[in-house]
Amino acid sequence: MKKATTIMTKSRSAPKEQEGGDAPSQLIDARISELDDWRGKTLAHVRALIKQADPEVVEEWKWRVPVWSHDGLICTGETYKKAVKLTFARGASIQDPSGLFNSSLEGNTRRAIDLHEGDEIDEPAFKTLIRAAAALNSAGKVRR
């Protein structure tokens, strides 16, 4: 299995995990704080929507980006100079009747939502995608 990598444009230095390890939520807070422009506000907004949609979501810090999981990876929140990219690990398997997925459409597994400055997200549709991703992960979980 190939190791996942993410290339990220840094506006400043990326939050660094301290020895002993900062909690993932603290690292995400630091990422949002360091992005003192529309990207930080957008990342904070989608983070709040994710938590509203799935109160049991687990925040993680992997590949130097925020990750939200529930019985498996739901999505990552990468920040680039011109976009905040929310990549859904199993997005190709999720129904998207509102057409929020607008990036990484060619693959068989992932789908992404690229948000640009000034974009507004359809909050109910986004929450539905989060819940669907969590349900898909839970359905595939082996229970013993």
N, C-alpha and C positions, 0 to 999 in steps of 0.2 A: 504494500500500500504506500502510495507516495505521500510525503509529508506536505501539509498545506503551508503555503506561504502567501503573504500579503504584502504588496508594495504600498507604501503610504507616503504621501507628501507631508512634510512637517512644516508647520508655520513657525514653530519654535521647537524647543526640545520636547520630545515625547515624554509622558510620565514614565518614571522608572520605578520598577518594583524594588522596594527597599529590602535589604538583607533581613530575613525573618518574615518578609512578605507583607505588603499592604493588602488589605482586603480589596477584592475586585471592585466593589462599589466605590471605594476611595480612589482607585486608579481611574475609574470612569468619571468621577467628580473632577479629578485633576485634568483629564482630557477636555472636559466641557469648559472648565475654567480657563485653560490655556488658549482655547479657541474663542477669543473675545470678539467674535464677529458673528455673522448669520449662521455659520456652521455649528458653533457651540450652542446657540439657541435652538437650532433644528435638532441637533443630537439630543439635547435635554428634553425637547418636546416629544420626540419619538420614544425616548426612554420612558417618559411618563405614560404615554399611550400603551406601550408594551406592558408595563406594570398594571395598568388599569384592565387591560384585556385578559391578562393571566396573572393574578395575584401570587401564584405559586412559582412564577418564573425565577430562575437562578441567574444572577449576574456573574459573569466570569471575565477574565482578562487573558486572552490568548492571542498569539501572533501580534502582540502590541496593539490590539483593538478590543473594544467592548464586544462581548458575546452574551447572548441571552439564550438560555436553555430550559427545557422542560422535558425530561426523559430523553434527552438528546438535543442537539443544537437546533435552535429555531432560526436565529439570524445573527449576523455580525453588523457592526456599525462603523464602517470605515469612513475616514474623512480625507478628502482630497481638496486641492486648491479650488476647484469649481463645483464640487458635489459632495453630498453626504450619501454614501452608498449603503443600502441595507440589503445584504445578500442572504437570501433564505436558502439554507442547506438543501432542502428537499422541495424547493419551490415549484419545480416542474410537476410535482404530484399534487399540488394544491390548486383547487378551482379559484380563478380570479375573474369573476364576472364583471367587476368594476374596472378591470384593466390597469391596476396599479403597477404591475410588473412592466418595466420599460427598459430593462437592461439584462444582459446575459441570457437572452431568449433563445440562443441557438443550441444550448446544451441540453442534455437529457436529464439533468439532476437539479442544478441550481437555477434560481431566478433572482433578479435584484430590482430594487426600486432606487433610481437615482433622483435625488432631490437637489435642485439648484436654487440659488438665491432667488427669493420671491415666490417659490413654489409653495402651494398649500396642499396638504395631504388630506384625502378623504378619510377622516377619522373613523367613522363606523366601518368602512371597507377595510381599513388597515387593521383595526381590532379583529375583524373577522378573519383576516389572513393569519394573524398571530394565533388566534384560537384554533384555526384549522391546522397550522403547523404543529402546535402542541398536541392536538388530538392525533395527528398522524404519527408523531413520535410515540405517544402513549399506546396507540394501537399496535405498533411494532415491537413494543417492549416485551421481553420474555419474562413472564411472571412465574415464580416458583412457590 
